[in-house]
């Protein structure tokens, strides 16, 4: 899908406040009639998008991609579970064919891979301990604080670009983690003062742990499925599948199931 079209779609999603996907066909499926198998990559530990329950991989991204692929001429052969920072290398070296991991579409990633149409919008939550005395209300309030995020995520980008580069905190005040489960554990153990994490993921952790969202930092980001650059056929199939699951109510059912939204 051309970058300009994705930018227009992102602006539209931002305009509507967008947790509802706005999807369209952006390519053509293979006309061969033969099924092609795909291996999907994800990074568990990012509830409710992808996580392990009783040893099983579950979540919004998991069910959504499976529904999207089922609506196309492709078949999903299985999932590879990796650290988030390893997903783009795995995609580019052919170990996985598509990434479904709450991955924000941004310019840096656009240079390395392509994306499907956006399927979810989010901002970043700054999460603190519920019983703690530290309750920031802006990024400026994080001066002197120890801050955590998952490696390779938008939360990490906020820390590096808007806190470290701005001089609000030093590099030594940033703790990076392989996943957000470890980050939340360190927050509860008082090894960091706050963590920066996508709002729906923060809500999932807040629901069953003594932590709270101190404030939301508006980023207006959109998630997309990642694919290798130039794979227009797969991009078209995924976008067509996204349109199908929105039109038949599957997308609405999944957002209600995993986020409590209709």
N, C-alpha and C positions, 0 to 999 in steps of 0.2 A: 504494500500500500504506500503511495507517495507520502513523503513527510508532510507536505502542505495539507493534504487531506486529513492526516492525523491531528495536526495542529488545529484545524477548523473544528474537528470533533471534540478535542480537548476543551476548546473555548466554549463550545456549546454545553458540555457537561458542567463546566464551572458555572455557566450562566444559570443553569437550573439547580445548582447546588448538589449535584449529581451523585447519588448512590444508585440511581437507576441507569442501567446500560442503554445507550442509544447506538444501535448496531445497523450495519448495512453491508450488502454484498460488495466486495472490493476486488473480486477476481473470479476465475472460472475453475471449476473442479475438473479433474482429469476425465476425459471422455472415453478412457479405455474400458471402463466397466470392471476392471480388476481391483480388488481391495489391496491397499498398501498399508503396511503396519507401521505404527509409530511407537517409539519409546519416549515416555514423558519423564521430565526431571522436576523435582521439587525439593524443598528444604523444610522438613517438619519442625515444629516448635514455633509456629506462627498462627496460633488459633485466632479465629475459627476458619482461616483459609486452608491450613494444612497442619495436621498434628497426628500423633499416634494415640489410639484408644484401644486398650487390650491387645496391643501388638499390631493393630490394623491401621493402615493409613486412611484417614478420613478428612473431611473438611469441604468448605465451599468450592475452592479451586479444583479439588479432586472430582467432586460430583459434576461441577460445571464442565470441565474439560471432557470428562467421559461422555456427558450428554452431547456436547458439541461434536466430538469425533463420531459418535454413533449416528449423528444426523448427516455425516459426510460419507464420501466413498473410502475413507480411511478406516483402519481398525487400530485400537490401542492395545499393544502387546504387553504393556506393563509399565511400572514406575521405577525410577532410580532416585534414591534418597541421598542428597548431598548437602554440604554446607552451602549457604546462600552464595558466598563469594565464588564457589566453584561451578555454579550453574552455567554462566556464560562460556567459560572455557570448555565445559563438557558439551555444550551445544555446538560450539565452533569446531571441536575435534571429532564430532560425529558420535559421541557416546550417548547422546540423547537427541531427539528430533524436535521436541517442543518443550518449553519451560512453562510451568504453571505454578507460580510461587509468590503471588502478591507483588509482582515486579512492576515498579513504576517506570513508565515510558519517559525517558529524558534524553537530552542531546548526547550525553556521553555514551549511553547504551545504544542509542540510534546509530552511532558510528561503528559499533561492533556487531550488532545483530539487527534484525527486523522484528516488528511486532504486529500482532493482530490489531483489530479495532479495540479501543478501550472497552472494558467490561465492568469497571468499578472505579469510583472516585474516593479519595481519602485525604485527610490532613494528618498532622503529627500531634500526638498528645505528650505532654511532659508529665510523667508519673512519679509520685513521691510516696513515702510511707504514710499510711493513714494516721498513725498515732504520733508521727514526728512533729517537731516544731518548725521544720522548714517547709514553707508553702509558697513557692514563687508564683508570680502572676505574669511574668514576661521573661524573655531570654536574658535581658539585662540583669534580672534578679539572680541569675545563675553564676554571677561573678564570685569566684572563690569556691564554688561547689565542685564536687566530683560527679561526673556525668557518664552514663553508660549507654551503649547501643550495640546492635548486632552488626558485625562486619559486612560492608558492602551495601547497606540499606540506606534509604533516604534519611533515616534518623541519624546515621553516621555522617551523612553529607551536611545536615544541619549543624552538627557539632563542629565539623572541620571548617565549613565555609562561613558560618555565622557566629561561632563562639571562639574557636581557636584563632582563625585568621583575623577576627575582629579584636583579639586581645582580651576577650571576656574571661576566658580560661586558658591555661597552658596545656600543652600536649600531655603532660604528666597527670593532668586532671581528667583525662579521658580513658575509660576502660572499655575495650572492645571484646565482644563475645561471639562465639560460634553460633548461638541461637538465643532467642529472647527468654527461654525458660531459665537459662543460666543467668541472664541479666536480671531477671526478676528475683531470683534467689539471692544474688549479690545485693540487690536493693533491700530485701528483707533482712539480710545479715548485716546491714549498715556499712557495707563496703563502698557503696556509691550513694549519693544524695538523691539523684533522680535518674530515670532512664527516658529516652526519647523513642517513641514507638508509634506506629500507625494507630489511628483512633479506634477502629473496630477491634484490633488486636488488644489494645489497652483495655477496652471494655470487657473483653473476654477474661483477661487476667484479673481485673478489678472485681469482677463478679464473685470470685471465690478466694480472694486473698486480701489481707489487710493493707491494701494500697489504694491510692486515689489518683484521678487525673487532676493535676493542679491547674492546668490551663491547656488550651489547644493552640498550636502554632499553625496558622493557615498556610498551606502549601499548594492546595488545589491540584494534587497529582492524580493521574489516572493509571490504573493497572492494565497490562495487556499480556497475552501469551507471547513468549519469545520464540522466534524461529531463526534459522540461519539466513543471513543476508542474501537477497536475490531469489528466495524460494517463493515466487509469486503464486505458484500452484497451491502450495500448502496454505499460504496466507488467504487466498480466495476461498479455500475449503473451510478454514476456521471461521472466517467472517460470515460465510453462508450458514454455517452451523450455528453461530451466535444469533443470527437473525431468526433461524428456525426455533431455537429454544426460547427466545423472547416472544415470538409470535404464538407458540403453543402453550405458554404459561409456565414452562419449566423454570425459566430464570426467576420469575416472581415467586414460585414455590421454594426455590433454593434460598433466595434472600430472606424469605419469611422463616425458613427452617434455621438458618445459620446466624442471622442478624436480628430476627424478630421484626423484619420490615416487610411491608407488602408493596 
